[in-house]
Amino acid sequence: MINPIHWFHERNIHQRRIDVLANWIANRIPSGASVLDVGCGDGELAAKIQKRRPDLKIKGLEVLVRGETAIPVDAFDGCQIPYENNEVDIVMMVDVLHHSDLPQKLMDESARVANTQIIIKDHYLQGLAAYRT
């Protein structure tokens, strides 16, 4: 049986959020860029960006790689990005840093492997209802 709250969230909130983020990010990436999505989850956001921008080359990194992903995803330890210096044009991290035990290390690693830019979108919990929302 499908949980009605999960169904409502997936249908009305999560998909809209992914679409808004995909549009916002896709409009900020230069043509033909290689993009590394660090902490990509199932890769759905990156896949939506790729659909809007077929000129981009997007790969993902994840601590817990899922069985099915929407983009190619490699495993990593959450700190050390297994790429060479300046190997990709752009690193993006969407709602990742607040999960990291060493966020500064992850940002340093992103700066090391990104040739041109890092895109970060994150949040933190503040207030009584923050966790529930």
C-alpha positions as CSV (number, residue, x, y, z in Angstrom):
1,M,0.0,0.0,0.0
2,I,1.3,3.4,-0.9
3,N,1.7,5.9,1.9
4,P,-0.7,8.8,1.0
5,I,1.7,11.4,2.5
6,H,4.6,10.1,0.4
7,W,2.5,10.0,-2.7
8,F,1.3,13.6,-2.1
9,H,4.9,14.8,-1.5
10,E,6.3,13.0,-4.5
11,R,3.6,14.2,-6.9
12,N,3.1,17.8,-5.7
13,I,6.3,18.9,-4.0
14,H,9.3,16.8,-4.9
15,Q,8.8,16.9,-8.7
16,R,8.1,20.6,-8.7
17,R,11.2,21.2,-6.6
18,I,13.4,19.1,-9.0
19,D,11.9,21.0,-12.1
20,V,12.6,24.4,-10.5
21,L,16.1,23.5,-9.6
22,A,16.8,21.9,-13.0
23,N,15.7,25.1,-14.8
24,W,17.7,27.3,-12.5
25,I,20.9,25.3,-12.7
26,A,20.6,24.6,-16.5
27,N,20.5,28.3,-17.2
28,R,23.8,28.9,-15.3
29,I,26.0,26.3,-17.0
30,P,28.2,27.3,-20.0
31,S,27.7,25.4,-23.3
32,G,29.4,22.0,-23.6
33,A,30.5,21.9,-20.0
34,S,31.4,18.7,-18.2
35,V,29.5,18.5,-14.8
36,L,30.1,16.4,-11.8
37,D,27.1,16.1,-9.5
38,V,28.5,15.3,-6.1
39,G,25.9,13.6,-3.8
40,C,23.6,13.1,-6.7
41,G,21.3,10.6,-5.1
42,D,19.3,8.8,-7.8
43,G,20.5,11.3,-10.4
44,E,17.1,12.6,-11.2
45,L,18.0,16.3,-10.9
46,A,21.1,15.8,-13.2
47,A,19.0,13.9,-15.7
48,K,16.5,16.7,-15.9
49,I,19.3,19.2,-16.4
50,Q,20.8,16.9,-19.1
51,K,17.4,16.8,-20.8
52,R,17.2,20.6,-20.9
53,R,20.8,20.9,-22.0
54,P,21.9,17.9,-24.1
55,D,25.2,19.7,-24.8
56,L,26.4,18.9,-21.2
57,K,28.2,15.9,-20.1
58,I,27.0,15.0,-16.6
59,K,28.2,12.3,-14.2
60,G,27.4,11.7,-10.5
61,L,29.2,10.7,-7.3
62,E,27.3,9.2,-4.3
63,V,28.2,7.7,-1.0
64,L,25.4,5.2,-1.3
65,V,24.9,4.3,-4.9
66,R,21.4,3.2,-5.6
67,G,20.5,0.2,-7.8
68,E,18.9,2.3,-10.5
69,T,20.1,5.8,-11.3
70,A,19.1,8.3,-14.0
71,I,22.7,9.2,-14.8
72,P,26.0,7.3,-14.5
73,V,27.0,7.3,-10.8
74,D,30.2,6.3,-9.2
75,A,30.8,5.6,-5.5
76,F,33.0,7.7,-3.3
77,D,33.8,8.1,0.4
78,G,32.0,11.4,1.0
79,C,35.3,13.4,1.3
80,Q,37.9,12.5,-1.3
81,I,36.6,13.1,-4.9
82,P,38.3,10.5,-7.1
83,Y,39.1,12.9,-9.9
84,E,42.2,14.7,-11.0
85,N,42.8,18.5,-10.5
86,N,40.6,20.5,-12.9
87,E,39.2,17.3,-14.5
88,V,35.6,18.7,-14.9
89,D,34.4,22.1,-15.7
90,I,31.8,22.3,-13.0
91,V,31.0,20.6,-9.7
92,M,27.5,20.9,-8.4
93,M,26.3,20.0,-4.9
94,V,22.6,20.3,-4.2
95,D,21.5,19.7,-0.6
96,V,24.7,17.8,0.1
97,L,26.9,19.8,2.4
98,H,24.6,19.6,5.4
99,H,24.9,15.8,5.3
100,S,28.7,15.9,5.3
101,D,30.8,15.5,8.5
102,L,33.5,17.5,6.8
103,P,31.8,20.1,4.6
104,Q,34.9,22.2,4.2
105,K,36.9,19.2,3.0
106,L,34.2,18.5,0.5
107,M,34.2,22.1,-0.7
108,D,38.0,22.0,-1.0
109,E,37.9,18.8,-3.0
110,S,35.2,20.4,-5.3
111,A,37.4,23.4,-5.9
112,R,40.3,21.1,-6.7
113,V,38.5,19.1,-9.4
114,A,36.4,22.0,-10.9
115,N,38.0,23.9,-13.7
116,T,35.6,26.8,-13.8
117,Q,32.9,26.8,-11.2
118,I,31.1,25.2,-8.3
119,I,27.3,25.4,-8.0
120,I,26.1,24.9,-4.4
121,K,22.5,24.8,-3.2
122,D,21.9,23.9,0.4
123,H,19.9,24.6,3.5
124,Y,20.0,24.0,7.2
125,L,17.4,23.3,9.9
126,Q,16.3,26.2,11.9
127,G,13.1,26.7,13.8
128,L,10.5,24.4,15.4
129,A,8.9,23.0,12.2
130,A,12.1,23.0,10.1
131,Y,12.7,19.2,10.3
132,R,9.1,18.3,9.4
133,T,9.0,20.7,6.5
